[in-house]
Amino acid sequence: MTLKVLGILGSPHPFGGSGQLLRCALEAAQREGAETKLLSVYEGEIKSCQGCIQDEEPNCRFPCIFEDYGRELLIEINQADVLLIGTPVYWYAPSGLLKNLIDRMTCLENMVAYGEPSYMEGKVVGVITVGADAGLTLAGGYLLTVLNAMGAIIPPWAHAYSRQAKGAIFDDRAVMDAINVGLLAVGLAARLKAQQGRISYLDDRNLLEEIRHKILAQKEAFESRYGKTTLSKSGP
Ligand SMILES: Cc1cc2nc3c(=O)[nH]c(=O)nc-3n(C[C@H](O)[C@H](O)[C@H](O)COP(=O)(O)O)c2cc1C
């Protein structure tokens, strides 16, 4: 059975540093035979969680009370076997819109209140954080902790990060780590389905260069079509 890998980008820049590394992870996942999809939290409205879990008659259950883009993302997350999240570091944390989505994911986890397992249970996760300064491990560690607390499983080498900001694609260590985030998340998900799957770090210069060139070509094509815009509605 083909594994479904969903990449969620928390950046307003489709090909900024976090977008570049997330695309490397997804490319690696695809090479392992997975079906991949990339969505950005900037492509629509994600209303803030209003904490209805505390109402007299709680209604916090999948797919959430709001009918917005956030709900569409929650449905995509629910259908995925593997969730890879890439985010810029905004003040030592994931971006605000991504945090909105995390809060809204309560409805997936809160299915336990309705006698079902958490809908996050058993999904495999990996994270990528990109910044210019500090807080990379704090933001990535936060995401892994939260996703695990919702029931998700963390593979080895599940966090790639770079301080090279929009030049992250030229950070060899980070690119190889991002590739491994994709490879090992898919590898573990395959093992959980009793299939063959890699769960040890791969250090492969040729693969690194191949994937880097592919992502750079995509970046160039995107920028020649849409320009070097900040917030882009033209694609994740
Ligand atoms: C609001 C804001 C807060 C930021 N805070 C941090 C920070 O705490 N640590 C850091 O390393 N970089 C920080 N940065 C820099 C971004 O993480 C950096 O520009 C990164 O490349 C953005 O990712 P992107 O290229 O994928 O959009 C901040 C940028 C913004 C706009």
The ligand as an ORCA input file, in Angstrom:
! r2SCAN-3c Opt
* xyz 0 1
  C       8.620     37.632     13.080
  C       9.967     37.002     12.875
  C      10.606     36.438     13.951
  C      11.831     35.800     13.780
  N      12.421     35.205     14.864
  C      13.528     34.461     14.698
  C      14.101     33.758     15.801
  O      13.643     33.780     16.922
  N      15.198     33.019     15.549
  C      15.766     32.922     14.318
  O      16.742     32.196     14.162
  N      15.265     33.601     13.248
  C      14.148     34.344     13.412
  N      13.595     35.015     12.330
  C      14.219     34.865     10.995
  C      13.531     33.782     10.146
  O      13.417     32.567     10.848
  C      14.326     33.542      8.876
  O      14.207     34.683      8.063
  C      13.892     32.322      8.076
  O      14.662     32.198      6.916
  C      12.470     32.367      7.637
  O      12.154     31.134      7.026
  P      11.651     31.057      5.504
  O      12.796     31.521      4.673
  O      11.321     29.630      5.304
  O      10.443     31.939      5.415
  C      12.420     35.720     12.490
  C      11.755     36.325     11.401
  C      10.549     36.944     11.574
  C       9.855     37.572     10.392
*
